[in-house]
Amino acid sequence: MAPKTGRAQGLLRVLDQCLALREARIVRSALRTTTAFLLPVQCVSCGRPDERLCRSCAKGLRRSARQAIRVEEPAEALPLNAQGQPLPVMAAGKYEHELASVLLHYKNHQMVALGKILVPLLAAALRAAIQELADPSAPVILVPIPTRRQALAKRGYWPVGLLLHKVARAHLLPANVRVAKILRFSIRASWGKAQKSKGRKGRASVRNTMQTRDTPGARKILNSAAQVLFVDDVLTTGATLAEAHRSLGEFDLRIRGAVVVAGTPPPNENRQLS
Ligand SMILES: [Zn+2]
């Protein structure tokens, strides 16, 4: 057999890594499914047994997310317009109490089933944002904030992408609104550390990490003057939305704002929100 060239060896190494990643995801996914059956179910908010979200907490969640709210004010890293106003951000509710518990467990504890609680909340926030931030009579493109490959490999799913997919599939949005995945993290950034810190440090960790997808569908949207709303699960500093905004800066798209499930937690709250 002829000796392998350096390039061939490099390609084989990449292929090995890809296969290892795929196998690891399959094993992790199987373990998650098994443990979900074995572990006793309890309310993610108050710990009461037998239900993932007890009636009392579900009632509290409905009460706190009754009306979508604007949450851009405390997010210090959001991009500013010419008048110095931050990018407007609509949320289903504040990142606190039951909503914070459900979102945290959906995102970081692999409890994908909790997504069905979050889908109508996100849909309501999206509809409010389309009315308040965009021109509802013209088409609106919803651009989900991408996930890093490292986070995808760890979780096995893309939290906001999955929610948005379910919102669209359930026909909870106006007919002229559609979802377009036109952003992605650059390959190097994908394996880097996610933004967890506040302020300047948080901003630096995501700067120049996002880019547009190079597909015919993405190019068609990027070369239009469509209205855009970014969609993410949680707004913390706004650094990730600022990076998404920067990555679309060279195009003529009309960025109207962003929509999140929950808005900025208080500064001292423990953040497990990569
Ligand atoms: Zn409860």
Boltz pocket constraint, residues with backbone or C-beta under 6 A from the ligand:
constraints:
  - pocket:
      binder: B
      contacts: [[A, 43], [A, 44], [A, 45], [A, 46], [A, 47], [A, 48], [A, 53], [A, 54], [A, 55], [A, 56], [A, 57], [A, 58]]
      max_distance: 6.0
